[in-house]
Amino acid sequence: MGIAIVLFVISFLSGSFYESLANISGVIYLALLSIYVGTKEFNRWHNYHKSIHYGELSIIFWTILVIWLMVLNIIHKGRFHFPNELVALYIAVLGIFAITQESKALYKTGIKK
């Protein structure tokens, strides 16, 4: 996550060369996040999961990043290049988080094996 964030910030500030690196790191991050979350949810539903709330922190970091870059771009009247892929990545991360929260709620209500 940290590498993707740094590359998206560099891409925002400097543009084209780093944009492709940021995009690649975003895709890799999303793939790794999906594998991690899938494994975590599988373990939850098979009673192997220990709850730690890192997901909330990652959502906070991504939200702060997106808002911060938007505000900087507004203040500087569009001087920077806002990576569209960052918005897509942010929406995907929010979606994964929402699904895990729903899964957690279903698990807690007893809708399980």
N, C-alpha and C positions, 0 to 999 in steps of 0.2 A: 504494500500500500504506500509506504513511504517513498519508494522509488518512483511510482506512478505520479504521486503528488508533486514531487520535485520536478519531474520531467514536464508535467503539465504547466507548472509555474514558469519554468524556463521557456517552454513553447509560447506561453502567453506573452512573455516579455520580449522574446527574440524572434519568434516566427518559424519559418518553413522547415529548416533542417531538423529542429527538435520536435516539430509537430509529428513527424512520422515515428520518431522514437517514443514520444508520449502515447501515441495511438497504439503502438505495439505493446508498450508496458501496460496500458489500460486493458487490452484484450487478454494478456497473460494474467493480470491481476484478477479479472473477472472469471477466467477459467479456474484459477486456483481458489478463488472465493467460492465458486460453485461446488467444487470438489469438497472443500472444507465443510461447507454448510450441509451438503448432501450427507456426508459422513456423520456430521454432528446430529442431524435429524434422524438418521437411521439408528444411531446409538441411543438417542432419546427414546425412540419408540421400542427399543429392545432393552430398555432399563440399564444402559451402560453409561448414560450421559451425566456429567456433573455440570451444573449450571454456573457459568461465568459470563458476565455481561460485557464482553468486548464489542459486540455488535452495535450497541448503543453508542459507544465511543467512536467507532468508525463512521457512523452516520453523522455524528457531531462534527468530526474532522472534515468529511466531504462537504457538509452543508456550509461550514465556515469558509472552506476554500472557494466554493462556487460563489457564495455571496461576496466574499472579499474581492475576487477577480471581477465580478460584475460591477461592484462599486468603484474599483480602480479604473475600469474601462469607462464608466460614466464620468468620473471626475476628470479623466484625461481625454474626454470627448472622442472615444473610439480609437485612440492612438495605438492601442495594443490589439493583438489578434486573439480573440476569445475562441478557444478550440471547441467546435461543435461536438466533437467526440467526447469531451468532458461532460457535457450535458447528457449525452446518451449513457455514458458510464454511470453518472450520478443516478439517473432514473433506474438503471438496472440494479444498482446497489440498493436503492430504496425498495425496489420490488422484491429482491431477495430477502431483505430485512422484514418486509411486511409478511411474506410467506412464512418465514420462521416464527414470527410473532403469532400468527394464526395457528401454526402447528403446535407451538407451545401452549396456547390457550386450549386447543382441542385435547392435547395430552393431559393437561391439568383437570379438565372436566371429566376425564375418564373414558373418552372415546378412543380406546386403544385395544390392543389384542386382549 
